Amino acid sequence: MALKLRSPVFAEKGQIPAVHTCDGKGLSSSLRWSGKPAETQSFVLIVDDPDVPDRAASKLTWVHWILYNFPADLEQLLEGARDLPGGALEGLND
């Protein structure tokens, strides 16, 4: 089984609701994943956006959010996550 990431608030390749964008409250959407490899020790989440133009070079993908060191037994991230679970850390974004 392949690793699958989904959100219950929008369809695959669908529009992200405004509440989860800079036009709304900017809340992270809830995310769920399944199908992790048996050897998984932790997870990393990188939310990038190839549709946001890079004003300097117009060649880069905009990185909205980086989270890492998620526990391997974690299977979801709740909407508006601020208190990161089990030692998860937030990286630098654009």
C-alpha positions in Angstrom: 0.0 0.0 0.0 1.3 3.4 -0.9 1.4 6.3 1.5 -1.7 8.4 1.0 -2.3 12.0 2.3 -5.8 13.5 2.3 -7.8 16.3 3.8 -11.5 15.9 4.7 -12.1 19.6 3.9 -11.4 19.6 0.2 -11.3 17.0 -2.7 -8.1 15.8 -4.3 -7.0 18.5 -6.8 -9.9 20.6 -5.5 -9.9 24.2 -4.3 -8.7 24.8 -0.7 -11.5 26.5 1.2 -10.7 30.2 1.8 -10.6 29.8 5.6 -7.3 27.8 5.0 -5.7 30.5 2.9 -4.4 34.1 3.3 -7.8 35.3 2.1 -9.4 33.7 5.2 -8.0 32.9 8.7 -5.0 31.1 7.3 -5.7 28.0 9.4 -4.0 24.8 8.4 -6.5 22.2 7.2 -6.9 18.9 8.9 -4.8 16.2 7.3 -4.9 12.4 7.5 -2.5 9.8 6.1 -2.4 6.1 5.8 -0.2 3.4 4.2 3.0 4.2 5.9 6.0 1.8 5.3 6.6 -0.6 8.2 10.1 0.9 8.7 8.8 4.5 9.3 10.5 6.2 12.2 9.0 9.7 11.7 7.3 11.9 9.2 8.0 15.2 7.5 5.3 17.4 5.9 6.3 20.0 3.3 3.5 22.2 1.9 4.7 23.8 -1.3 2.8 25.7 -3.9 4.0 25.7 -7.5 1.4 28.3 -8.5 2.8 31.1 -6.4 5.1 33.2 -8.6 8.6 33.8 -7.3 9.0 37.5 -7.9 12.8 37.2 -7.9 13.4 34.4 -10.3 10.0 32.9 -11.3 11.5 29.5 -11.1 11.1 28.4 -7.5 8.2 26.7 -5.7 6.8 28.6 -2.7 7.1 26.6 0.5 4.2 27.5 2.9 4.9 25.1 5.8 7.5 22.6 6.9 6.9 20.2 9.8 9.2 17.4 10.8 9.9 14.8 13.4 6.2 13.6 13.6 5.9 10.4 15.5 5.6 7.3 13.3 2.3 6.3 15.0 0.6 9.6 14.2 -2.1 9.4 11.5 -3.6 12.9 11.5 -3.0 16.6 12.1 -6.0 18.6 13.3 -7.3 21.8 11.8 -5.5 25.0 12.9 -2.6 22.9 14.4 -0.4 25.1 16.7 0.5 22.6 19.4 2.5 20.1 17.4 2.3 16.5 18.6 5.0 14.4 20.1 8.2 16.3 19.5 7.2 17.5 16.0 9.0 20.7 15.0 8.4 23.5 12.5 11.0 24.4 9.9 11.6 27.7 8.1 9.3 28.5 5.2 9.3 31.2 2.5 
